[in-house]
Amino acid sequence: MPDNISDKQTKLQELLRKLAEESTKELSGEKLFEEYMERLRYIYSDDFRHLYSNVFGVIAQIDNGMPDKLHILSVNIRVLYEQATKKCSEGSAITELLCKKIEKLYDHVNLDIARIDYTRSIASELNKKHEDVAKRIEVVNAKAGEMQKDYIIILGIFSSIVVTFVAGMAFSTSILSNIDKVSIYRLVFIIALVGMGLFNLVDLLLRFIQRINKGYEIENDESFKHVKRINLVIFTVMAIDFIGWLIYWYRFG
């Protein structure tokens, strides 16, 4: 008996797979309908009851192979059930017990198909939400990166101001306190030398800030070419001052 039950379970699974591939138009014909009825008579003989787990298993396999076949199975099982119910009411060879068995099979199949469709819709909705969250995270990360750049720029500007102010004050104090102890040539040379150092230090800080902000090599930026000209002017002043000191030293030294 157990072997017979196992065989019927297998036959039922084969029948469901066949229904998932059958043409609904052909199934509505008398010949093909009778063939399925013969199969169902054998399966549900001796008060056989199909296992719900087996029904769900074969439907899951059909869905995994080709989801469109679930729609075909749903339509065909409905056609089969409606025709069997009609034949039963007309007093044909289809018994009321067999109709109830087919009705239960029809109910279980459609319940599983509806459950799979609902699960798929939930999964699709979750995927959309996941994509939306991922896009929002990208936007937040981009904004965080921009904010980080802004903070670095603000800190760099503040540092430049502080360095320039402190160095300028210290330099001015040193010059004013020793202005009577050195010659005019040395004073001008030192002023030009330290001024060039401070100027290039500030320029270096600004270049660093600009590189972080815009992300390209500043040497190609036209707005920074004036730095070379200013350095050239300061260097020229230092050279002229040095030449003047040599002339003074040669005549009076």
Secondary structure, DSSP 4 states (H G I P E B T S, - for coil): -HHHHHHHHHHHHHHHHHHTTS-HHHHTSHHHHHHHHHHHHHHTGGG----HHHHHHHHHHHHHH-THHHHHHHHHHHHHHHHHHHHHHTT-S--HHHHHHHHHHHHHHHHHHHHHHHHHHHHHHHHHHHHHHHHHHHHHHHHHHHHHHHHHHHHHHHHHHHHHHHHHHHHHHHHHHTTTTS-HHHHHHHHHHHHHHHHHHHHHHHHHHHHHHH-S-GGG-GGGTHHHHHHHHHHHHHHHHHHHHHHHHHHH-
